């Protein structure tokens, strides 16, 4: 699950980059790409980490990304920018949503 950074057009459209983190690129996802996406004004950045079955949701601020949520398999969350949708975190790792 990966996306390409987009410049925020300022039209209020949500842009999101969703990363499936693997051990070989974990440092890139949390340092290099985070800086790049901040410069590109990506409003939200999610990291799906299969090593520990966690979801990290971050929001852009002028000073840098702020972590809004960290959740693990077995939790149900309302995560920006999709707060109206209940997300079963385990489904990101192939769990049956039922």
N, C-alpha and C positions, 0 to 999 in steps of 0.2 A: 504494500500500500504506500504509494509515494505520490507526491505532487510536485509541480513545478512552481517556483515562486512567481507571484504576479504582483505588479504594482497596484496598490489600492487606488481605484479610480476616484474615490471620494463620493461615489454615487450611493453609498450605503449598502452595497452588496457585500454579503459576507464572503470572505475568502478564507480557506482553511487548508493547511498542509497537514496531512496525516502520514506519519512515519511508522513503519514496522521496523522496530529497532532490532538489529542483530549485533552480536558481540563485536564483529569486525568494524562496525561503523558507529558504535555507541558514542565514542568521543566526538565524531563529526556531528552527530545529531544534537548533542547537548552543548556543543561549543561553537564549532564553525558554522553550521547551518543556522543555529539560533541567531548568531550575529548577522548573517546574510539576510535572513528573513526579517529581522528587525529593520535593517536598512531598506528592505523592499516594502516595508509597512504591511506585512502579512498580519491581519488582525488576530488570528487564532492559530495555535500550533499544538497538535496532539502527538504524543509519542506513545505507541503501543509497544510494550516491551515483553516479548515472549519469554525472556529469561526468568522473570519473576511474576509473569501474568498480571502486569499493571498497566493502567492508563494514566497518563499525565496530560492535563489540559492547561494550556497557558494562553494568556491574552497579552496583546501588544500594549505597551504604554510608552510614553515619550522616553522614559528612562531605561526601558528594556522590558523583556517579557516578565510577567508575573504569573506564578503558578496558582491556578484557581482550584484545582482538584487533583487529587491522586486517589485512585481507586484500584481495587484488585478483583480478581475473579470471585464471583459469588455476590458482588454488590450490584445494585441497580442505581443508576445516577441520572441526573439531569445536567448535561454538560453543555456549556456555551460552544458554539452559537445555536445549539439545538435544544434549548431548555424545555421545549414543549414535548420532547420525545424521551420516554424512559428507555435508557440504554442498559441492557444486561451486559456487564463488562465481559463476562465469560464468552459471549457470542463473538467477540473480537478474536478469540483464540479457538474457535470452532465448536464451542459448547452448544448444545441444543437449547434454544431460548425458552422452551416449555418448562 
